[in-house]
Amino acid sequence: MSILVTGGTGIVGSQVVRRLVEQGQRVSVLMRPGEKARSLPAGAHGIMGDLDNPASLSKAMQGIERVFLLTPLHPREAELGTNAVKAAKSAGVRRLVYMSVHHVDDGPHIPHFWSKIEIEKTLKDSALAHTLIMPNNFYQNDDWFKQGILEYGVYPQPIGDIGLNRVDVRDIADAVLNALTQPGHEGKRYALVGHDTLTGKAVADAYSRHLDRAIKYAGNDLDTWEAQALKMMPDWLVHDLKIMYQHFQKHGLVASKTDLAEQAKVLGHPPRTFDAYVREVTAVWKRGA
């Protein structure tokens, strides 16, 4: 079958593309002008298009049977996702898998969550056959914090003391692959979560164990976090993330037994543990030191 992946060079999308290629699917990746198709794995090819350009999306989706829609953190994320859904509907796409967020309906005040909710509404109204994959915070987000962990002995992501059931992006990719290629997933909403509820301190402790030295959690002071983040990220993104972290600190993002039971239907194997991820990534970091 012919499958189009948006965001196919990113942290999740690249894993999805690789798995689809390994399965022998005909995989296209939506690429903006200027992006290099040579970054794709052998067996995948790029199609020029932009979520911000509806005409290019309609052209890119001609002859496509299934779509994995991944929308970026963006001030106009809802509009970009809506453009893709409308183009898929117009092009006659048969099935669309969309990556939303775990417990998205609990956080409509968070700009990123609100965008996902709006795109979900558009999908529902479109009557396209679709599946929602709804991951928690990614383990691999910690790649952004490598310098802080290794050089300063600090885990800086202010996720709070209630906890998140964080997830490995490889599990997300496995679930997306199954939702795209297997029957029976249409109309489903699947949480993608790990078994362990991880607080900021628990994350820091895991890095301490595997690095054999003390890593401290930087704490929950979001004003201090904001001041540092503004040195590295645009204002709008820092503002949006601060609202999200406030929500995590107040409510957490915790999986239920129902979430885990439903996830098993699409994932097909137990979720990878955070401890295993940290063991793996710190071994790589040590080799590179």
For each residue, the residues with C-beta under 8 A, 3 or more apart:
1: 25 26 65 66 181
2: 26 28 63 64 65 66
3: 20 25 26 27 28 64 65 66 67 68 180
4: 28 29 30 47 60 61 64 66 67 68
5: 8 13 16 17 20 27 28 29 30 67 68 70
6: 13 29 30 51 67 68 69 70 71 84
7: 10 12 13 30 70 71 72
8: 5 13 14 16 17 29 30 31 40 44 70
9: 13 14 29 31 35 39 40
10: 7 13 14 70 72
11: 14 15 138 140 169
12: 7 15 16 70 99 135 138 169 172 173 176
13: 5 6 7 8 9 10 16 17 29 68 70
14: 8 9 10 11 17 18
15: 11 12 18 19 169 170 172 173
16: 5 8 12 13 19 20 68 173 176 177
17: 5 8 13 14 20 21 27 29 40 41 44
18: 14 15 21 22 41 173
19: 15 16 22 23 173 174 177
20: 3 5 16 17 23 25 27 44 177 180 181
21: 17 18 24 25 27 41 42 43 44
22: 18 19
23: 19 20 177 181
24: 21
25: 1 3 20 21 181
26: 1 2 3
27: 3 5 17 20 21 43 44 45
28: 2 3 4 5 44 45 46 47 60 64
29: 4 5 6 8 9 13 17 37 40 44 45 46 47
30: 4 5 6 7 8 46 47 49 50 51 57 60
31: 8 9 35 37 46 47 48 49
32: 35 48 49 50
33: 48 50
34:
35: 9 31 32 39 46
36: 39
37: 29 31 40 45 46
38:
39: 9 35 36
40: 8 9 17 29 37 44 45 46
41: 17 18 21 44
42: 21
43: 21 27
44: 8 17 20 21 27 28 29 40 41
45: 27 28 29 37 40
46: 28 29 30 31 35 37 40
47: 4 28 29 30 31 60
48: 31 32 33 56 60
49: 30 31 32 53 56 57 59 60
50: 30 32 33 53 56 57
51: 6 30 57 71 72 80 81 83 84
52: 76 80 83
53: 49 50 56 57 83
54: 57 58 83 86 87
55: 58 59
56: 48 49 50 53 59 60
57: 30 49 50 51 53 54 60 61 83 84 87
58: 54 55 61 62 87 90 91
59: 49 55 56 62
60: 4 28 30 47 48 49 56 57 64 87
61: 4 57 58 64 67 87 88 90 91 93
62: 58 59 91
63: 2 91
64: 2 3 4 28 60 61 67 88 91 93
65: 1 2 3 93 94 95
66: 1 2 3 4 93 94 95 96 97 180 181
67: 3 4 5 6 61 64 84 88 93 95 96 97
68: 3 4 5 6 13 16 96 97 99 176 180
69: 6 81 84 85 88 96 97 98 99 119
70: 5 6 7 8 10 12 13 99
71: 6 7 51 74 77 80 81 84 99 115 116 119
72: 7 10 51 77 80
73: 77 112 237 240
74: 71 77 80 115
75: 111 236
76: 52 79 80
77: 71 72 73 74 80 81 111 112 115 116 119
78: 81 82 114 115 118 119
79: 76 82 83
80: 51 52 71 72 74 76 77 83 84
81: 51 69 71 77 78 84 85 98 115 116 118 119 122
82: 78 79 85 86 118 119 122
83: 51 52 53 54 57 79 80 86 87
84: 6 51 57 67 69 71 80 81 87 88
85: 69 81 82 88 89 96 119 122 123 126 128
86: 54 82 83 89 90 122 126
87: 54 57 58 60 61 83 84 90 91
88: 61 64 67 69 84 85 91 93 96 126 128
89: 85 86 93 126 127 128
90: 58 61 86 87
91: 58 61 62 63 64 87 88
92:
93: 61 64 65 66 67 88 89 96 128
94: 65 66 129
95: 65 66 67 128 129 130 131 180 186
96: 66 67 68 69 85 88 93 123 128 129 130 131
97: 66 67 68 69 130 131 132 133 176 179 180 185
98: 69 81 119 120 123 130 131 132 133
99: 12 68 69 70 71 133 134 135 172 176
100: 104 116 119 120 132 133 134 189
101: 104 107 112 113 116 134 135
102: 134 135 136 165 191 192 193 253 255 259
103: 106 107 134 191 253
104: 100 101 107 113 116 117 120 134
105: 108 117
106: 103 247 251
107: 101 103 104 110 113 244 247
108: 105 113 114 117
109: 113 114 243 247
110: 107 113 114 240 243 244 247
111: 75 77 114 115 240 243
112: 73 77 101 115 116 240 244
113: 101 104 107 108 109 110 116 117 244
114: 78 108 109 110 111 117 118
115: 71 74 77 78 81 111 112 118 119
116: 71 77 81 100 101 104 112 113 119 120
117: 104 105 108 113 114 120 121
118: 78 81 82 114 115 121 122
119: 69 71 77 78 81 82 85 98 100 115 116 122 123
120: 98 100 104 116 117 123 124 132
121: 117 118 124 125
122: 81 82 85 86 118 119 125 126
123: 85 96 98 119 120 126 128 130 132
124: 120 121
125: 121 122
126: 85 86 88 89 122 123
127: 89
128: 85 88 89 93 95 96 123
129: 94 95 96 186 187
130: 95 96 97 98 123 186 187
131: 95 96 97 98 179 185 186 187 188 189 190 266
132: 97 98 100 120 123 188 189 190
133: 97 98 99 100 172 175 176 179 190 192 266
134: 99 100 101 102 103 104 189 190 191 192
135: 12 99 101 102 138 167 169 172 191 192 193
136: 102 164 165 166 167 191 192 193 194 253 255
137: 141 159 164 166 167 248 253
138: 11 12 135 141 166 167 168 169 172
139: 142 166 167 168 169 194 272 274 277
140: 11 143 168 169 277
141: 137 138 144 145 157
142: 139 145 146 149 155 157 203 281
143: 140 146 281
144: 141
145: 141 142 148 149 155 156 157
146: 142 143 149 150 285
147: 150 151 152
148: 145 151 152 154 155 156 218
149: 142 145 146 152 153 154 155 207 211 215
150: 146 147 211 285 289
151: 147 148
152: 147 148 149
153: 149 213 214 215 216
154: 148 149 204 215 216 217 218
155: 142 145 148 149 200 203 204 207 215 216 217 218
156: 145 148 218 225 228
157: 141 142 145 200 203
158: 200 218 219 220 221 222 225 245 248 249
159: 137 163 164 198 199 200 203 245 248 249
160: 163 199 200 220 245 248 249 250 252
161: 199 200 201 220 249
162: 199 248 249 250 251 252 254
163: 159 160 197 198 199 202 252 253 254
164: 136 137 159 197 198 248 252 253 254
165: 102 136 193 194 195 196 197 198 253 254 255 259
166: 136 137 138 139 193 194 196 198 274
167: 135 136 137 138 139 171 172 192 193 194 271
168: 138 139 140 171 172 194 271 272 277
169: 11 12 15 135 138 139 140 172 173
170: 15 173 174 272
171: 167 168 174 175 192 194 267 271 272
172: 12 15 99 133 135 138 167 168 169 175 176 192
173: 12 15 16 18 19 169 170 176 177
174: 19 170 171 177 178 267 268 269
175: 133 171 172 178 179 190 192 263 266 267
176: 12 16 68 97 99 133 172 173 179 180
177: 16 19 20 23 173 174 180 181
178: 174 175 181 182 185 266 267 268
179: 97 131 133 175 176 182 185 188 190 266
180: 3 20 66 68 95 97 176 177
181: 1 20 23 25 66 177 178
182: 178 179 185
183:
184:
185: 97 131 178 179 182 188 190 266
186: 95 129 130 131
187: 129 130 131
188: 131 132 179 185 262 265 266
189: 100 131 132 134
190: 131 132 133 134 175 179 185 262 263 265 266 267
191: 102 103 134 135 136 255 259 260 262 263
192: 102 133 134 135 136 167 171 172 175 263 267 271
193: 102 135 136 165 166 167 255 259 260 263 271
194: 136 139 165 166 167 168 171 198 255 271 272 273 274
195: 165 255 260 270 271 273
196: 165 166 202 273 274 275
197: 163 164 165 252 254 255
198: 159 163 164 165 166 194 202 203 206 274
199: 159 160 161 162 163 202 203 217
200: 155 157 158 159 160 161 203 204 217 218 219 220
201: 161 204 205 217
202: 163 196 198 199 205 206
203: 142 155 157 159 198 199 200 206 207 217 274
204: 154 155 200 201 207 208 215 216 217
205: 201 202 208 209 215
206: 198 202 203 209 210 274 275 278
207: 149 155 203 204 210 211 215 278 282
208: 204 205 211 212 213 214 215
209: 205 206 212 275 278
210: 206 207 278 279 282 283
211: 149 150 207 208 215 282 285 286
212: 208 209
213: 153 208
214: 153 208
215: 149 153 154 155 204 205 207 208 211
216: 153 154 155 204
217: 154 155 199 200 201 203 204
218: 148 154 155 156 158 200 224 225
219: 158 200 224
220: 158 160 161 200 249
221: 158 224 225
222: 158 225 226 242 245 246 249
223: 226 227
224: 218 219 221 227 228
225: 156 158 218 221 222 228 229 242 245
226: 222 223 229 230 238 242
227: 223 224 230 231
228: 156 224 225 231 232
229: 225 226 232 233 238 241 242
230: 226 227 233 235 238
231: 227 228
232: 228 229
233: 229 230 237 238 241
234: 237 238
235: 230 238 239
236: 75 239 240
237: 73 233 234 240 241
238: 226 229 230 233 234 235 241 242
239: 235 236 242 243
240: 73 110 111 112 236 237 243 244
241: 229 233 237 238 244 245
242: 222 225 226 229 238 239 245 246
243: 109 110 111 239 240 246 247
244: 107 110 112 113 240 241 247 248
245: 158 159 160 222 225 241 242 248 249
246: 222 242 243 249 250
247: 106 107 109 110 243 244 250 251
248: 137 158 159 160 162 164 244 245 251 252 253
249: 158 159 160 161 162 220 222 245 246
250: 160 162 246 247
251: 106 162 247 248
252: 160 162 163 164 197 248
253: 102 103 136 137 163 164 165 248
254: 162 163 164 165 197
255: 102 136 165 191 193 194 195 197 259 260
256: 259 260
257: 260 261
258: 261 262
259: 102 165 191 193 255 256 262 263
260: 191 193 195 255 256 257 263 264 271
261: 257 258 264 265
262: 188 190 191 258 259 265 266
263: 175 190 191 192 193 259 260 266 267 271
264: 260 261 267 268
265: 188 190 261 262
266: 131 133 175 178 179 185 188 190 262 263
267: 171 174 175 178 190 192 263 264 271
268: 174 178 264
269: 174
270: 195
271: 167 168 171 192 193 194 195 260 263 267
272: 139 168 170 171 194 276 277
273: 194 195 196 276 277
274: 139 166 194 196 198 203 206 277 278
275: 196 206 209 278 279
276: 272 273 279 280
277: 139 140 168 272 273 274 280 281
278: 206 207 209 210 274 275 281 282
279: 210 275 276 282 283
280: 276 277 283 284
281: 142 143 277 278 284 285
282: 207 210 211 278 279 285 286
283: 210 279 280 286 287
284: 280 281 287 288
285: 146 150 211 281 282 288 289
286: 211 282 283 289
287: 283 284
288: 284 285
289: 150 285 286
